[in-house]
């Protein structure tokens, strides 16, 4: 009898020690037909334990390209590209699932560049007990050769108000300018000038992205700083 009780006790603790505290399911590949639009992904986080858990989220960049940007939201807050761990947490009761409070966001700024981002979730009380999932953004957009490197130049960069965009003649048909949140703030079609002046006096300091769409539909992305 004692041996049976000992066996059952060991079995109980063995099963519980290998039970995943958190279960994370949802998008693992996010495809987009237009890389000029922000791509978003959602996940469901489930508390598989018998305890109430306060849960953090951590972002790990596996693969990305220059000129792209990603951020995530967890709970009531969103965290910019330079923040990798949520400063606040979400509380889940035993058995509770949350499919609303997480959002992963990726901006290629029309560049077609894919990215792979890992998101890890763990209890505040035990950062080692983490469950992670990889999301590949723009998984169907792998034609990086469509990017060009020198179809326009920007000066001065950084700038405090006005920037000059020097364009390669007869090559660019459209200019798009995005802020750091992926919002398109300026669009100029059917470019005929060889030089453009853009006044940013009404915009906040920060990072901006200029996307040039060429006549052959390839794209060039460049970053500039307004300070």
N, C-alpha and C positions, 0 to 999 in steps of 0.2 A: 504493500500500500504506500509506504513512504517513497519507494522507488518510483511509483506511478505519479505521485504528487510532485516529486522532484523533476521528473521528465516533463510533466505538463507545465510546470513553472518555467523551466528552461525554454520550452517551446514557445510559451507566451511571450517571454522577453525577446526571444530570437526574432519572432515574427514582427513585434513592434519595433525592434531596433532597425529592421530593414524596410519598414513602411515609410514611404515618401511622405514627409510632412506636408509639402505643397505639391499640387498638381497644376501644371501650366499647359494649356492647350490653345490652339487658334491658328492664326495665319503664320505660315512659314515661308511662303513665296508670295510677294505682291507684284502683280504685273500692271503695267500702265501702257496705254496706247499713245499718250502724249507726255513726254518727259518735261514739258514746260509747266505741268501741274504737280502740286504736292501729292506724294503718295503716302497713304496712312495705313496702319495695321492695327488690329485689335487682338487681345488675348483674354482668356478666361483663367482666373487664378482661384483655385479651390483649396480650402483648409481641410486636409485629410486627418488632422490630429484631433485629440479630445480636449485640446486647450484653446482658449482665446489667444489669437496671435496678432501682434503688431508687425506688419510686414513692410520691409524696404524693397526698393527696386534699384538695380544697378545696371548701367549700360556699358557694354564692352564692344569697341569697334573692331571687327574682324578684318574687314576689307572695305575701303572706300577710295574715292578719287579726289584730287585737289579741285576746288571750286564747287564742291557739293556741300550739303549741310544736313544735319539730322538733329532731332531733339525728341524728348518723350514727355508724357504726362503720366502722373501716378497720383491718384487721390484728387485733391482739390488744387494741385499745383502742376505747372509745366516747367521743365528744366531745359535751359538753352544748350547750344552745342558744346559748350565748355564744361558743363556739369554732368558728371557721370553717375552720381549716387543721389537718390532722392533725399532731401533734408527732412521730409515728413514721412509718415507711414500711414498705411491703411490697416484698419482693424477688422479681422474676420473671425466670426464665431466658428465653433467646431462644425464641420460639414458645409459651411457657407461658401458660395461661389460669387465672384465679382467679375462680370463681363462688361463693365461700364467704365471703370476708373482708369484703365490703362489705355494709352494711345502712343504708338510709335510713328514718327513722321520723318519723311525723307524728301529733300529737294535736290534734284539734279540740275536745276536751272537750265533746262533745255539741252543738257549735254549728252544725254543717252547713257551716262555712266551708272553702272549698277553698284550696289553696296550690300554688305552682309553685316548685320548688327546683332549682337547677342544681348539678351535681356535676362537678368538673374533676379530671382525673388527669394528672400530669406527672412526668418523671424529676427526682430531686433535683438532678442535674447540669445540667438545662436547664429551668427553670420556664416558659420561653416556649413550649416544645414541649408544649402541653397539648391534651387531648381532653376535650370537655365533653358532657354530656347533661342534658336537662331532664326532670324528673319532675313530673307534675301529680297531686297527692293529692286524694282525694275529688272526682274529676272529675265524678261524677254528682250531686253535692250542691251545687246552686247557689241554693237557695231561702233566701237570706240574710234575706229579709223575715220569716222565721219567728222571728228573734231579737227579743227584747224588751229594753228598756233599763232598766226601772224596776220589775220585779216584786218585788225585795227589796233591802234595804240591809244592809251589814255594818259593825259598829262594835265596838270600836275597830279601826282598820286603819292601821298595823300593830298587832299584838297580841303579848303575851308569854305568854299561856296560854289565856284564855277569849275567845271571840268571840260576839257577839250577832247573830243573823240576824233582821231584821224583815221579815215577809212580808206581801204584799198579801193581804187576807182573801179566802178562797174562790177563789184563783187558782192556787195551787201545790199539786200533788199529790205531788211527790217532790223530795228534795234529794240530790244526789250530791256528794261531795267527793273531789278527786283531788290527789295530790302532784305534784311537778314532773316525775316520771318517767312520769306518766300512769296510775299505779296507783290504783284506787278504794279509798279507806280508810274512808269512811263513807257509809252509805246510809240515808235515812229515808223511809219510804213513808207515804202517806195522811196528809199533814200537816194537822192540825186547829188547831195553835197559831198564833197570830199572831206569836209571838216564840220563837225557839229559842236556847238556850245550848249551845255546843259547847266541850268541854274538850280542849285540845291539849297538855296537860302531858306526855303520853306520846309526843309526836311531835317530830321534829327541827326546828330552825329552818330556814326557807326559804320558798319560794313555793308556794302552794296555790290550787286553783281550785274554786269552788263553782258547781255547775250546778243550776239550778232548772228542773224540767220542769212546765210549766203544764197546766192542765186541757184546753186546746185543743191540747196536744202541742207547742206552741212551747217554746223553751228560752231561758234567760238564763244567761250565763256571767259571773262576776266573780272577780277575783283578789284575794287578800289575802296579807299577809306575816306570818309568825310569826318573832319575834326575841327 
